[in-house]
Amino acid sequence: MRTEQPSNRLFAITGVAAIGRAWSLQSRMPVLRADADALLFSAKSFAAAMLAYYIALRTGVPKPSWAIVTVYIVSQNSAGASLSRGVYRFVGTIGGAVATVAIIPCFVNDPIVCSVVLASWIGLCLYLSLLDRTARAYAFVLSGYTASLIGFPGVFNPAAIFDTASVRVQEISIGILCAVLVHRFVLPKRMTGQFTARLSATLRDARRLAGDALRGSSGQAIRRDRDRLAGDLLALQGLAAHLPYDPVPVTPSRETLQLIHDRLARLLPLATEVEDRIHALRIGDHRLPDELAALLDGVGHWVAAAHAADRDAVAIRLIDRAKTVRTRIAEEAMTAGDRLAANLAGHLAEMIGLLYECDRLERIIVRRGTRTAIAAARPPAAASHLRSRRATGYVYHRDPWMAARSALGAVAGIVIGCAFWIWSAWPEGGMAVSILGVCCSLFGNVDTPVPNVVKYMIGSVAGVAISLAYSFVILPRVTDFAGLVAVLAPAFLFAGSLQARPPTTYMALGITLTIPILSGLGATYAGDFAGSLNSIIALFAATGFAVVSMGLFQTIPVDAAIGRLLRLNRQDVRRRALGGGSDEALWTSLMIDRTALLLPRLRLSGKSHPDVLDDTLHHLRVGHAASRFYQAIRHLDGNDGANDDGEIGYDGFELLTAIALRFGPGYRAGPSDAVALHRRIEALTARIADSPIADRSLLLDLLIDLRFALGPGGAANRENDR
């Protein structure tokens, strides 16, 4: 007998259609998609936490709540990042436990010395994490974190330190294993998909920057394009660090990732080089040759046609055409305008080649880096000059002095806390100092850690309130594990969704790290109001003191951080002008990273820094041009005897010395100095143009690069304001 009614069928069809529309809307609206991702992350994290808690109970570890805490510390929004974080957490935990077991027995009779050594270990771990700046830094962070959690409570109980460290490693290992398994096998969110989507967006930003440069755009538009591309490169590197851990058959090779980064990093200053030359040819006394104007139009159309079927073939033709135009104009060059036009054509060939290579490398990554794809995507002869460069990849700026300053500040704060604890004989002092050490480890990786500690403290307030409700109202009525999971779900699901959103991550950690410990989630219920109250006092005393000590000892004023980066830039430019420094690709990547570090600091600064990012690009271009000119002059001076008894080489080194002096410490240049420097370049250009030396064309090109890098007459004087 037929039981299905038409109304039921209509209801089912309508429901399916509504779900389809909701899913379509969610996929189109980033806010809804972010909400869905946050809820999925929260559900998976809670499932992993309950699985870890169940296993910990079954294995009989003393504090199964640590397995829950570990799950929420390890869990990330993608399967690859969760595995990466889990691996480094395990390594850091083992390292911290071993260090603690080695330190505590050696200073069993002197608690203050023992505390100082533990604080020094935490400071060393923080120092190494600040220097590393890759995903590996988390292992150093967790090594200090673990030493703090295990070590300080054991200062007055050294006999039990090995057992404490052993069971803590077991508890944490259970949490790591469950977090990794759930995030990897239950509706996994793959990092490779996020990376390829971000890479496509980055290449669109790169083409937009190139298009603005070809149109001769200036002002805020091209500045915004440059800043966006620098931020894109840092974001891509952050995603790429977790790709080897992603659950996909094949991930992009390290060499492919390095190559595409090198191309995009070089494109950032090159776009400005092209923009400057187009602007100079159009507004000056020079005439833009017809064939060069036609080439610019062709390149502009090619850049705009991102998805044209014959894009690769057009790129090869444009590269050949640009090289031909450059050679013809250079051979017939009679004026400065002709030399400038030839220089522009050469830069156009390089820019087309960079974008062309990026397109091909993107296809390699999309095809998952198979050997067939790599072989098919090798550039032909027209772009072989790009293939010859050694891949460098992303280069991180590392500042040992700033890292040491922050690490010593952490040591000072922890030692002061230990001194108060030992002097006052506070029973909960060991727990308080361990929380202080955790704050210094987890939050000490930024210039101003106090706002993050405050967010964690606010979350802890909510966590304490929830914990008290669980401990003395809800948990006494729970009789089985299923009921426990049901009553814990609302709080943890809410906190987990907050943790998936960057603005509320630290607040969520204050909840998820507080509830398991204060609620006494052990093998049996053991409500202890006095013990809970003492733990709460220790928690807020520790975080409150962390706010004060980290504000005094670990905070670096944002304007001081900006100024230091600019000073380091000038030191490197000076070194490169005198023949030192790293190779071009490494230097370019380092400066891109410094630009990415400046972007968030500028937003936080209370002062106006309108030219800081322009200055960074200025430093990059001058360092690049000066280094290349130095190498050419050194080769000329040593191997060419037809240069007026070495006078060209001598004048070239004098020019570079003057540039190095301009970027030296304490140098105060006036407008006349900038004019004198440009006149020196013009005089050397004229001498080389009239000489018979074999490398004349190359040297003239490099002098044009150097002149444009230094900027117009007064532009170089911006250095005096830094």
NORBEL-V668402 format. One record per helix or strand. SS is the DSSP state (alpha for helix, beta for strand). FROM is the first residue (numbers start at 0). LEN is the number of residues. If there is no record, write none. Layout:
# NORBEL-V668402
ss->SS from->FROM len->LEN
ss->SS from->FROM len->LEN
This chain:
# NORBEL-V668402
ss->alpha from->5 len->23
ss->alpha from->29 len->30
ss->alpha from->64 len->10
ss->alpha from->78 len->29
ss->alpha from->110 len->22
ss->alpha from->136 len->18
ss->alpha from->157 len->28
ss->alpha from->190 len->24
ss->alpha from->219 len->21
ss->alpha from->242 len->3
ss->alpha from->253 len->30
ss->alpha from->289 len->15
ss->alpha from->310 len->21
ss->alpha from->335 len->31
ss->alpha from->370 len->6
ss->alpha from->380 len->7
ss->alpha from->399 len->25
ss->alpha from->428 len->15
ss->alpha from->449 len->28
ss->alpha from->480 len->19
ss->alpha from->501 len->17
ss->alpha from->528 len->25
ss->alpha from->557 len->20
ss->alpha from->583 len->21
ss->alpha from->611 len->28
ss->alpha from->646 len->16
ss->alpha from->670 len->19
ss->alpha from->695 len->15
ss->alpha from->714 len->7
